[in-house]
Structure formats: structure tokens, C-alpha cells
Amino acid sequence: MGRLFWKFFFAFWLALLIASGGVGTTVWLHRQTLDDHDRALAGGPRTAFLVNTTAMVFRHGGIEALRGLLEEWSMRQGKAWVYVVDETGRELLGRTVSAETVAQARRLAAGDQTSRIAWLEAAPQHTYLFFIPAASKASSHDSPPPPWIPISIGILASLGFSALLAWYLSKPIRHLRGAFDAVAAGKLETRIGTRMGRRRDEIADLGRDFDRMAQQLQILLGSQRRLLHDVSHELRSPLARLQAAIGLARQQPEKLDASLDRIERESSRLDELVGELLTLSRLEAGMSGAADEEVELVELVAGIADDARFEAEANGRRLRFSGEGQVIVKVRAELLHRAFENVIRNAVKFTDEGTTVEVRVERRTALDRFSVTVDDRGSGVPEGDLHAVFEPFFRGGAGVKTTGFGLGLAIARRAIEAHGGSIRARNRPDGGLRVEIVLPAGDTFEGAAGGLLGFYSSGS
């Protein structure tokens, strides 16, 4: 059950308790009013009927007829309900009655004959008072309060709690609606968490989800704008060189071959840039295809390292690869190959001349993970830029001489994340940069059977 359910539950029962308490209080007050009015005497239609009947018998038949009626009632019903008291306070049948009851009956009989609760009859020699004590009443004098009172109390209680509950729910919803309107108007910095106060329910969770959504949209839109700016900047340079080469070919026809070579190089550069941008765009949009190709990861990294070793040797550098075991998983082979290749070739490019790039693969059996660690011996990266190296078009700080478009590590990160893995960079204590890739390895590891897969080295 959600937290809103319990709030509704307690609000419902609180409304019932308050309504019940209101009705009970009204009934109690009504009874108190009746008791204050005639706490010692019975009341109601039947009381009036009995009192009037005995008074009429006395009026038309005299004292003997009245005595006979009361005695007959006493024999038939076990009790004569109507009491008859003379001016001295003596009851006609000798029954005991309190002086307070008699005094209240005299006050009622003398003050309001229409009440029919007590009746005063005068005879030639005596005055008789007719009444029914509350303890001996034939019917309840505690008549219920009018029905509109409990109905009104129930309606008021339900209206009050409905209004309170509607306000409690509609207030954060109005905040959410305003926040959605603000985001739709382009104000992506809008946040709503502080407006939720101390709420701890599903609506507060929705507000926090909205804040995360707005923050992510702000980040994505900012990245898109930066990417668009960087792409336009990267395209401007080769396009300018193309225009210059075309202009030179027109002005100096004798240098046409050189101009065509420049145009070809710049066209190839543009084609490479567009291809990498398309790859990056597909990865960011989640359109990288299905992981349906079975690949042995250690062998894949070993092959890439072997190809990079020849490039390193041609530039006065070395590459050492070490790895053992066997990890067979279903992946998007082309993407994963490109990710590993970008990282390893990047290390070969930036390691110092005469140094060695180390590539190690390892199966972490306890965590069911496969890791690739690439260490170079270059100048490293400033600590503040360790995360930025995986952003598109990152070229390093001022004074860093780089080549390429700055998309290789960005593509590598998105390719690794598309496979459920992670990639991070950190500076080595003894100089250089370490890039570590971690991927889920599945349940197909055969560590003992694989043995030592390979060891490539170009001097050390």
C-alpha cells in the first residue's frame, strides 16, 4: 500500500470519529436539556394521555371513582402509573413520592397546562395534583433529537474533511502544473522539490522525479547545444580549406594536382568526421542494434593490441599485452571493437616516445566482471578534466597539441555503457594516464581451460 492510501485511511476514520462525536454530543446535550426541564417527571404523548384520563375520571366520578381506577390499574398492570397528591402532599394510594417531584409538578401544573405533564384539579374540599414520576413512566421521555441534527453534523464533517483533503492534494499538483508549464516554456532550471515541503508520499516522489527529469533535460539540451557548436566549428575548418583549394585550382591551373590532393584529403576528413558523428548519434539515441554476436573478449582485445603494436613501433613506442582466461559473451562486436581500439590507439598516440603502453585484461570472478586496463606513459590529464575526456570534441587544455576530432573516447564511453559497462580515467602515480573498462562477463567464463592466451611485447 502507498503512503497516500494510509493518509486517506486515517482521514476517513478521523472524519467518522468527529462526526460520531458530534452526534453523540448533540444527543447528550439534548438529554441534558430535557433533564433540566423535567428531570423528575415523565413526559411525552402517553404521559399526557394518562394524566388527562385520570383527571377526567376524578372530575366526573369523584374521588371514589378515581381510587377505583388506580386500584384496577395496579391489579392489572402491577402498578398504577399516575400519582395523585392532595394539598398536604399525601398520595391517594399511599405511595411514596419525593417532595422535590411534587414541587416540580406543582410548578408545571400552575405554569403551563398545555404541557400535559402535570394536572391540577380542585374539589370542594381538596386540591389534587396528577402527574407521573420519571422513575415510573410508561414510555420514554428521552425522545431523540430531530433527524436533521445528525445529518447536518455528518454533512459538515464530510465537507470539512473533503475540502481539507482536496487542498492537501491540489496544492502540490498546482505546483507541478506550474513547473511543467515553465519547462515547456524553456525554463529548464525550474525545480519543485523545495515547494513540496516535508511531504513524504507519492506526490512528493513525483516532484523529485520531475526535478531529476528537468535536470537531465537541462544537461542533455546543454550537451546538444555544445555538440552543435563543436560540430559547426569542426566542419568550418575543412570546408574553408576546401574552398581555398578550389579557389587555388581556379587561379593556378598548373597546380591542379596539388589542389585536388588537398580536396581529397579534406573530403576524407569530412567523411571521417560525419561517420563518427553518426556513430555517436546512434549510440546516444540507443540505436546501436541488438547484442546478438558471440565474441571472445580476451581474444578481441588481444587482436586490437597486436594491430596497435605495429603502429606503436613505427613511432618509436612499444605496447605490451597480457591476459588469460576466456570470456565468451553476446555483444555488438563492431561497437565493442571500436571502443577498445579507440582507447588503445589513444594511449599509443599520447604516450611519450620510447615508453611502453600496457594493456591488461582480467576476469573478476567474484564480481562476474571483465576488465581492460590501458596504461600509457604520457603527461596525463589535469584532475578537473578526467571526466571531460569522454565528452565529444574534448581536446585537452591550453598548450596540448592534439590531432583528430576528439570523438574517440566519447564513442568508446557510449559503446561501453550500451553494453552495461563503465569506463573511467585516472592519472597514474608515476606519470601517465590509466583508462579502465569494466564489462559484465556473464556465466560463460572458462578460466582454467583458457590458459595463457597471449603475451605481446616489443622490448621492455
C-alpha positions as a Python dict, from the first residue, in 0.01 Angstrom:
ca = {
    (1, 'M'): (0, 0, 0),
    (2, 'G'): (119, 351, -80),
    (3, 'R'): (162, 630, 170),
    (4, 'L'): (-132, 819, 21),
    (5, 'F'): (-355, 521, 99),
    (6, 'W'): (-277, 545, 470),
    (7, 'K'): (-336, 919, 469),
    (8, 'F'): (-677, 865, 307),
    (9, 'F'): (-749, 582, 551),
    (10, 'F'): (-672, 788, 861),
    (11, 'A'): (-853, 1094, 724),
    (12, 'F'): (-1164, 884, 656),
    (13, 'W'): (-1170, 737, 1005),
    (14, 'L'): (-1096, 1073, 1165),
    (15, 'A'): (-1393, 1222, 981),
    (16, 'L'): (-1612, 935, 1105),
    (17, 'L'): (-1493, 980, 1463),
    (18, 'I'): (-1553, 1353, 1457),
    (19, 'A'): (-1900, 1308, 1305),
    (20, 'S'): (-1983, 1039, 1563),
    (21, 'G'): (-1851, 1258, 1843),
    (22, 'G'): (-2061, 1550, 1719),
    (23, 'V'): (-2378, 1342, 1702),
    (24, 'G'): (-2310, 1193, 2046),
    (25, 'T'): (-2250, 1537, 2194),
    (26, 'T'): (-2573, 1666, 2039),
    (27, 'V'): (-2774, 1376, 2183),
    (28, 'W'): (-2614, 1427, 2524),
    (29, 'L'): (-2692, 1798, 2521),
    (30, 'H'): (-3049, 1721, 2413),
    (31, 'R'): (-3093, 1484, 2703),
    (32, 'Q'): (-2941, 1733, 2942),
    (33, 'T'): (-3190, 1990, 2821),
    (34, 'L'): (-3477, 1750, 2882),
    (35, 'D'): (-3341, 1655, 3221),
    (36, 'D'): (-3302, 2018, 3316),
    (37, 'H'): (-3657, 2082, 3202),
    (38, 'D'): (-3827, 1797, 3384),
    (39, 'R'): (-3572, 1567, 3542),
    (40, 'A'): (-3821, 1433, 3800),
    (41, 'L'): (-4130, 1393, 3576),
    (42, 'A'): (-4215, 1179, 3281),
    (43, 'G'): (-4322, 1338, 2956),
    (44, 'G'): (-4447, 1260, 2612),
    (45, 'P'): (-4787, 1193, 2450),
    (46, 'R'): (-4868, 882, 2654),
    (47, 'T'): (-4795, 1063, 2979),
    (48, 'A'): (-5031, 1343, 2881),
    (49, 'F'): (-5300, 1088, 2784),
    (50, 'L'): (-5278, 903, 3118),
    (51, 'V'): (-5277, 1222, 3323),
    (52, 'N'): (-5576, 1364, 3133),
    (53, 'T'): (-5768, 1034, 3162),
    (54, 'T'): (-5729, 1011, 3540),
    (55, 'A'): (-5820, 1380, 3577),
    (56, 'M'): (-6140, 1327, 3375),
    (57, 'V'): (-6235, 1020, 3585),
    (58, 'F'): (-6190, 1230, 3901),
    (59, 'R'): (-6386, 1519, 3751),
    (60, 'H'): (-6686, 1307, 3653),
    (61, 'G'): (-6677, 1026, 3911),
    (62, 'G'): (-6523, 1183, 4213),
    (63, 'I'): (-6258, 1057, 4447),
    (64, 'E'): (-6406, 707, 4481),
    (65, 'A'): (-6409, 653, 4104),
    (66, 'L'): (-6050, 776, 4082),
    (67, 'R'): (-5939, 545, 4362),
    (68, 'G'): (-6111, 251, 4193),
    (69, 'L'): (-5941, 331, 3860),
    (70, 'L'): (-5597, 349, 4017),
    (71, 'E'): (-5653, 27, 4213),
    (72, 'E'): (-5773, -152, 3900),
    (73, 'W'): (-5466, -37, 3707),
    (74, 'S'): (-5250, -153, 3993),
    (75, 'M'): (-5411, -500, 3992),
    (76, 'R'): (-5398, -543, 3612),
    (77, 'Q'): (-5055, -395, 3537),
    (78, 'G'): (-4887, -438, 3876),
    (79, 'K'): (-4859, -64, 3907),
    (80, 'A'): (-5071, 250, 3875),
    (81, 'W'): (-4864, 494, 3665),
    (82, 'V'): (-5045, 817, 3760),
    (83, 'Y'): (-4978, 965, 4102),
    (84, 'V'): (-5248, 1177, 4275),
    (85, 'V'): (-5133, 1404, 4558),
    (86, 'D'): (-5354, 1636, 4767),
    (87, 'E'): (-5261, 1976, 4903),
    (88, 'T'): (-5097, 1822, 5209),
    (89, 'G'): (-4856, 1611, 4998),
    (90, 'R'): (-5030, 1277, 5070),
    (91, 'E'): (-5060, 1039, 4775),
    (92, 'L'): (-5407, 891, 4719),
    (93, 'L'): (-5292, 524, 4733),
    (94, 'G'): (-5030, 588, 4996),
    (95, 'R'): (-4734, 561, 4757),
    (96, 'T'): (-4411, 739, 4844),
    (97, 'V'): (-4313, 1035, 4632),
    (98, 'S'): (-4038, 1289, 4693),
    (99, 'A'): (-4118, 1644, 4789),
    (100, 'E'): (-3897, 1768, 4503),
    (101, 'T'): (-4105, 1578, 4248),
    (102, 'V'): (-4430, 1714, 4395),
    (103, 'A'): (-4291, 2068, 4397),
    (104, 'Q'): (-4184, 2046, 4033),
    (105, 'A'): (-4522, 1901, 3934),
    (106, 'R'): (-4700, 2189, 4108),
    (107, 'R'): (-4481, 2442, 3923),
    (108, 'L'): (-4551, 2282, 3586),
    (109, 'A'): (-4925, 2247, 3654),
    (110, 'A'): (-4957, 2606, 3763),
    (111, 'G'): (-4739, 2748, 3485),
    (112, 'D'): (-4825, 2556, 3166),
    (113, 'Q'): (-5142, 2349, 3141),
    (114, 'T'): (-5065, 2271, 2777),
    (115, 'S'): (-4765, 2064, 2874),
    (116, 'R'): (-4993, 1786, 2999),
    (117, 'I'): (-4712, 1664, 3220),
    (118, 'A'): (-4896, 1753, 3541),
    (119, 'W'): (-5260, 1848, 3603),
    (120, 'L'): (-5420, 2028, 3892),
    (121, 'E'): (-5786, 1955, 3982),
    (122, 'A'): (-5976, 2129, 4257),
    (123, 'A'): (-6252, 1957, 4457),
    (124, 'P'): (-6493, 2121, 4706),
    (125, 'Q'): (-6261, 2048, 4999),
    (126, 'H'): (-5927, 1944, 4847),
    (127, 'T'): (-5695, 2018, 4553),
    (128, 'Y'): (-5542, 1720, 4375),
    (129, 'L'): (-5229, 1713, 4159),
    (130, 'F'): (-5197, 1449, 3882),
    (131, 'F'): (-4856, 1353, 3741),
    (132, 'I'): (-4630, 1059, 3652),
    (133, 'P'): (-4282, 1047, 3812),
    (134, 'A'): (-3990, 987, 3574),
    (135, 'A'): (-3896, 663, 3752),
    (136, 'S'): (-4245, 525, 3695),
    (137, 'K'): (-4304, 650, 3337),
    (138, 'A'): (-4498, 431, 3097),
    (139, 'S'): (-4295, 546, 2799),
    (140, 'S'): (-3953, 706, 2749),
    (141, 'H'): (-3943, 1078, 2787),
    (142, 'D'): (-3594, 1084, 2628),
    (143, 'S'): (-3715, 1149, 2278),
    (144, 'P'): (-3434, 1152, 2020),
    (145, 'P'): (-3311, 1480, 1876),
    (146, 'P'): (-3452, 1593, 1541),
    (147, 'P'): (-3307, 1390, 1249),
    (148, 'W'): (-3169, 1697, 1076),
    (149, 'I'): (-2914, 1747, 1355),
    (150, 'P'): (-2704, 1427, 1299),
    (151, 'I'): (-2748, 1463, 922),
    (152, 'S'): (-2619, 1818, 933),
    (153, 'I'): (-2325, 1716, 1151),
    (154, 'G'): (-2232, 1434, 910),
    (155, 'I'): (-2255, 1666, 609),
    (156, 'L'): (-2046, 1935, 775),
    (157, 'A'): (-1779, 1685, 885),
    (158, 'S'): (-1759, 1529, 537),
    (159, 'L'): (-1747, 1871, 370),
    (160, 'G'): (-1471, 1989, 602),
    (161, 'F'): (-1251, 1686, 552),
    (162, 'S'): (-1320, 1676, 176),
    (163, 'A'): (-1212, 2039, 146),
    (164, 'L'): (-901, 1976, 357),
    (165, 'L'): (-809, 1665, 157),
    (166, 'A'): (-871, 1842, -175),
    (167, 'W'): (-647, 2130, -67),
    (168, 'Y'): (-379, 1889, 55),
    (169, 'L'): (-371, 1711, -283),
    (170, 'S'): (-433, 2002, -518),
    (171, 'K'): (-163, 2231, -376),
    (172, 'P'): (138, 2020, -491),
    (173, 'I'): (-43, 1936, -816),
    (174, 'R'): (-75, 2309, -889),
    (175, 'H'): (297, 2344, -822),
    (176, 'L'): (368, 2057, -1062),
    (177, 'R'): (144, 2207, -1327),
    (178, 'G'): (322, 2540, -1300),
    (179, 'A'): (660, 2367, -1320),
    (180, 'F'): (556, 2175, -1632),
    (181, 'D'): (440, 2499, -1793),
    (182, 'A'): (774, 2661, -1706),
    (183, 'V'): (974, 2372, -1857),
    (184, 'A'): (753, 2377, -2166),
    (185, 'A'): (837, 2747, -2199),
    (186, 'G'): (1209, 2662, -2198),
    (187, 'K'): (1292, 2732, -1832),
    (188, 'L'): (1481, 2408, -1772),
    (189, 'E'): (1631, 2538, -1448),
    (190, 'T'): (1288, 2503, -1284),
    (191, 'R'): (1286, 2283, -973),
    (192, 'I'): (995, 2191, -748),
    (193, 'G'): (1146, 1989, -462),
    (194, 'T'): (1157, 2283, -219),
    (195, 'R'): (786, 2354, -276),
    (196, 'M'): (691, 2006, -159),
    (197, 'G'): (791, 2091, 196),
    (198, 'R'): (811, 1790, 428),
    (199, 'R'): (571, 1569, 236),
    (200, 'R'): (659, 1201, 232),
    (201, 'D'): (420, 1042, -17),
    (202, 'E'): (383, 954, -384),
    (203, 'I'): (322, 1316, -485),
    (204, 'A'): (649, 1422, -320),
    (205, 'D'): (822, 1136, -506),
    (206, 'L'): (669, 1268, -828),
    (207, 'G'): (813, 1612, -752),
    (208, 'R'): (1160, 1466, -701),
    (209, 'D'): (1125, 1268, -1025),
    (210, 'F'): (1028, 1590, -1201),
    (211, 'D'): (1343, 1760, -1069),
    (212, 'R'): (1558, 1474, -1195),
    (213, 'M'): (1385, 1488, -1532),
    (214, 'A'): (1432, 1865, -1559),
    (215, 'Q'): (1798, 1834, -1460),
    (216, 'Q'): (1857, 1560, -1716),
    (217, 'L'): (1680, 1761, -1985),
    (218, 'Q'): (1893, 2062, -1897),
    (219, 'I'): (2210, 1855, -1923),
    (220, 'L'): (2106, 1691, -2249),
    (221, 'L'): (2000, 2017, -2408),
    (222, 'G'): (2322, 2182, -2297),
    (223, 'S'): (2521, 1893, -2439),
    (224, 'Q'): (2326, 1915, -2763),
    (225, 'R'): (2398, 2286, -2793),
    (226, 'R'): (2767, 2233, -2721),
    (227, 'L'): (2776, 1946, -2970),
    (228, 'L'): (2612, 2159, -3237),
    (229, 'H'): (2860, 2437, -3170),
    (230, 'D'): (3155, 2198, -3181),
    (231, 'V'): (3032, 2027, -3497),
    (232, 'S'): (2990, 2359, -3674),
    (233, 'H'): (3339, 2457, -3561),
    (234, 'E'): (3492, 2129, -3677),
    (235, 'L'): (3318, 2149, -4014),
    (236, 'R'): (3418, 2508, -4072),
    (237, 'S'): (3792, 2438, -4091),
    (238, 'P'): (3792, 2161, -4357),
    (239, 'L'): (3524, 2344, -4555),
    (240, 'A'): (3736, 2658, -4552),
    (241, 'R'): (4035, 2458, -4674),
    (242, 'L'): (3823, 2301, -4946),
    (243, 'Q'): (3712, 2643, -5066),
    (244, 'A'): (4070, 2764, -5059),
    (245, 'A'): (4188, 2462, -5259),
    (246, 'I'): (3912, 2514, -5516),
    (247, 'G'): (3999, 2882, -5546),
    (248, 'L'): (4368, 2800, -5584),
    (249, 'A'): (4289, 2545, -5858),
    (250, 'R'): (4097, 2808, -6049),
    (251, 'Q'): (4364, 3074, -6010),
    (252, 'Q'): (4663, 2848, -6077),
    (253, 'P'): (4564, 2569, -6313),
    (254, 'E'): (4926, 2447, -6320),
    (255, 'K'): (4884, 2341, -5952),
    (256, 'L'): (4566, 2148, -6017),
    (257, 'D'): (4707, 1814, -5898),
    (258, 'A'): (4817, 1959, -5563),
    (259, 'S'): (4477, 2125, -5520),
    (260, 'L'): (4297, 1800, -5600),
    (261, 'D'): (4511, 1618, -5342),
    (262, 'R'): (4416, 1879, -5080),
    (263, 'I'): (4048, 1850, -5175),
    (264, 'E'): (4069, 1471, -5148),
    (265, 'R'): (4230, 1488, -4803),
    (266, 'E'): (3976, 1736, -4673),
    (267, 'S'): (3688, 1532, -4819),
    (268, 'S'): (3821, 1222, -4645),
    (269, 'R'): (3848, 1420, -4323),
    (270, 'L'): (3489, 1539, -4357),
    (271, 'D'): (3373, 1186, -4434),
    (272, 'E'): (3550, 1054, -4123),
    (273, 'L'): (3403, 1330, -3907),
    (274, 'V'): (3049, 1269, -4036),
    (275, 'G'): (3089, 895, -3984),
    (276, 'E'): (3199, 939, -3622),
    (277, 'L'): (2917, 1185, -3559),
    (278, 'L'): (2664, 939, -3697),
    (279, 'T'): (2807, 665, -3475),
    (280, 'L'): (2792, 890, -3171),
    (281, 'S'): (2438, 996, -3257),
    (282, 'R'): (2318, 636, -3290),
    (283, 'L'): (2475, 544, -2958),
    (284, 'E'): (2317, 838, -2778),
    (285, 'A'): (1978, 758, -2932),
    (286, 'G'): (2003, 391, -2827),
    (287, 'M'): (2004, 270, -3189),
    (288, 'S'): (2316, 56, -3167),
    (289, 'G'): (2140, -267, -3260),
    (290, 'A'): (2094, -596, -3078),
    (291, 'A'): (2372, -776, -2890),
    (292, 'D'): (2348, -1094, -3093),
    (293, 'E'): (2708, -1171, -3191),
    (294, 'E'): (2903, -1414, -2975),
    (295, 'V'): (3255, -1283, -2910),
    (296, 'E'): (3551, -1399, -2703),
    (297, 'L'): (3655, -1076, -2531),
    (298, 'V'): (4014, -1163, -2442),
    (299, 'E'): (4088, -1263, -2800),
    (300, 'L'): (3916, -946, -2928),
    (301, 'V'): (4135, -717, -2714),
    (302, 'A'): (4445, -920, -2799),
    (303, 'G'): (4386, -873, -3173),
    (304, 'I'): (4340, -497, -3133),
    (305, 'A'): (4654, -475, -2920),
    (306, 'D'): (4852, -668, -3181),
    (307, 'D'): (4746, -425, -3456),
    (308, 'A'): (4826, -123, -3237),
    (309, 'R'): (5169, -265, -3156),
    (310, 'F'): (5287, -222, -3515),
    (311, 'E'): (5168, 141, -3517),
    (312, 'A'): (5350, 200, -3186),
    (313, 'E'): (5677, 51, -3316),
    (314, 'A'): (5662, 274, -3624),
    (315, 'N'): (5656, 580, -3393),
    (316, 'G'): (5928, 469, -3152),
    (317, 'R'): (5695, 334, -2886),
    (318, 'R'): (5613, -12, -2752),
    (319, 'L'): (5300, -198, -2647),
    (320, 'R'): (5271, -490, -2409),
    (321, 'F'): (4955, -701, -2377),
    (322, 'S'): (4882, -959, -2109),
    (323, 'G'): (4565, -1154, -2045),
    (324, 'E'): (4448, -1500, -1956),
    (325, 'G'): (4121, -1687, -1941),
    (326, 'Q'): (3829, -1693, -2176),
    (327, 'V'): (3517, -1476, -2166),
    (328, 'I'): (3251, -1551, -2426),
    (329, 'V'): (2954, -1315, -2436),
    (330, 'K'): (2696, -1190, -2683),
    (331, 'V'): (2770, -828, -2771),
    (332, 'R'): (2759, -574, -3052),
    (333, 'A'): (3101, -676, -3182),
    (334, 'E'): (3164, -377, -3409),
    (335, 'L'): (3085, -123, -3135),
    (336, 'L'): (3291, -303, -2873),
    (337, 'H'): (3582, -342, -3114),
    (338, 'R'): (3572, 30, -3187),
    (339, 'A'): (3560, 118, -2817),
    (340, 'F'): (3866, -92, -2730),
    (341, 'E'): (4051, 30, -3038),
    (342, 'N'): (3986, 398, -2964),
    (343, 'V'): (4116, 364, -2609),
    (344, 'I'): (4428, 166, -2703),
    (345, 'R'): (4517, 381, -3007),
    (346, 'N'): (4464, 693, -2796),
    (347, 'A'): (4716, 562, -2541),
    (348, 'V'): (4968, 482, -2818),
    (349, 'K'): (4923, 835, -2955),
    (350, 'F'): (4984, 1017, -2627),
    (351, 'T'): (5246, 803, -2455),
    (352, 'D'): (5596, 952, -2456),
    (353, 'E'): (5840, 838, -2720),
    (354, 'G'): (6046, 538, -2609),
    (355, 'T'): (5789, 428, -2348),
    (356, 'T'): (5558, 128, -2331),
    (357, 'V'): (5179, 113, -2332),
    (358, 'E'): (5049, -170, -2114),
    (359, 'V'): (4717, -340, -2191),
    (360, 'R'): (4587, -593, -1939),
    (361, 'V'): (4266, -794, -1938),
    (362, 'E'): (4132, -962, -1626),
    (363, 'R'): (3829, -1167, -1527),
    (364, 'R'): (3697, -1069, -1182),
    (365, 'T'): (3522, -1389, -1092),
    (366, 'A'): (3383, -1270, -759),
    (367, 'L'): (3209, -972, -922),
    (368, 'D'): (3139, -1151, -1251),
    (369, 'R'): (3312, -868, -1440),
    (370, 'F'): (3561, -841, -1725),
    (371, 'S'): (3808, -551, -1710),
    (372, 'V'): (4051, -398, -1959),
    (373, 'T'): (4319, -164, -1822),
    (374, 'V'): (4526, 55, -2056),
    (375, 'D'): (4826, 246, -1909),
    (376, 'D'): (5037, 497, -2100),
    (377, 'R'): (5344, 697, -2000),
    (378, 'G'): (5234, 1037, -2127),
    (379, 'S'): (5180, 1366, -1950),
    (380, 'G'): (4841, 1263, -1810),
    (381, 'V'): (4531, 1481, -1783),
    (382, 'P'): (4452, 1759, -1531),
    (383, 'E'): (4234, 1623, -1249),
    (384, 'G'): (3947, 1854, -1342),
    (385, 'D'): (3939, 1712, -1697),
    (386, 'L'): (3939, 1339, -1614),
    (387, 'H'): (3564, 1317, -1671),
    (388, 'A'): (3561, 1563, -1961),
    (389, 'V'): (3795, 1346, -2173),
    (390, 'F'): (3490, 1131, -2255),
    (391, 'E'): (3289, 1427, -2383),
    (392, 'P'): (3267, 1494, -2759),
    (393, 'F'): (3534, 1720, -2909),
    (394, 'F'): (3744, 1736, -2594),
    (395, 'R'): (4093, 1848, -2694),
    (396, 'G'): (4268, 1899, -2360),
    (397, 'G'): (4384, 2221, -2201),
    (398, 'A'): (4584, 2504, -2348),
    (399, 'G'): (4921, 2405, -2484),
    (400, 'V'): (4822, 2045, -2551),
    (401, 'K'): (4886, 1950, -2908),
    (402, 'T'): (4630, 1704, -3034),
    (403, 'T'): (4508, 1552, -3357),
    (404, 'G'): (4174, 1405, -3458),
    (405, 'F'): (3829, 1528, -3370),
    (406, 'G'): (3807, 1440, -3001),
    (407, 'L'): (3528, 1187, -3060),
    (408, 'G'): (3712, 859, -2999),
    (409, 'L'): (3676, 840, -2621),
    (410, 'A'): (3320, 979, -2638),
    (411, 'I'): (3223, 695, -2873),
    (412, 'A'): (3408, 446, -2651),
    (413, 'R'): (3219, 556, -2340),
    (414, 'R'): (2879, 533, -2505),
    (415, 'A'): (2960, 196, -2659),
    (416, 'I'): (3073, 56, -2323),
    (417, 'E'): (2765, 196, -2145),
    (418, 'A'): (2543, 47, -2416),
    (419, 'H'): (2677, -294, -2304),
    (420, 'G'): (2606, -225, -1937),
    (421, 'G'): (2966, -144, -1852),
    (422, 'S'): (3164, 155, -1732),
    (423, 'I'): (3480, 340, -1829),
    (424, 'R'): (3688, 580, -1627),
    (425, 'A'): (4024, 755, -1642),
    (426, 'R'): (4270, 848, -1370),
    (427, 'N'): (4627, 966, -1354),
    (428, 'R'): (4896, 715, -1260),
    (429, 'P'): (5112, 796, -953),
    (430, 'D'): (5430, 753, -1157),
    (431, 'G'): (5303, 952, -1457),
    (432, 'G'): (5073, 884, -1746),
    (433, 'L'): (4704, 804, -1775),
    (434, 'R'): (4518, 486, -1686),
    (435, 'V'): (4186, 405, -1856),
    (436, 'E'): (3988, 116, -1707),
    (437, 'I'): (3694, -51, -1881),
    (438, 'V'): (3466, -286, -1688),
    (439, 'L'): (3201, -505, -1856),
    (440, 'P'): (2960, -769, -1727),
    (441, 'A'): (3106, -1110, -1814),
    (442, 'G'): (2803, -1340, -1791),
    (443, 'D'): (2836, -1707, -1693),
    (444, 'T'): (3050, -1836, -1982),
    (445, 'F'): (3393, -1792, -1825),
    (446, 'E'): (3631, -2083, -1860),
    (447, 'G'): (3936, -1964, -1671),
    (448, 'A'): (4111, -2295, -1628),
    (449, 'A'): (4062, -2411, -1982),
    (450, 'G'): (4171, -2090, -2148),
    (451, 'G'): (4519, -2079, -2004),
    (452, 'L'): (4755, -1802, -2103),
    (453, 'L'): (4607, -1655, -2418),
    (454, 'G'): (4889, -1439, -2533),
    (455, 'F'): (5170, -1210, -2442),
    (456, 'Y'): (5274, -946, -2693),
    (457, 'S'): (5580, -740, -2631),
    (458, 'S'): (5809, -513, -2824),
    (459, 'G'): (6102, -486, -2592),
    (460, 'S'): (6088, -357, -2238),
}
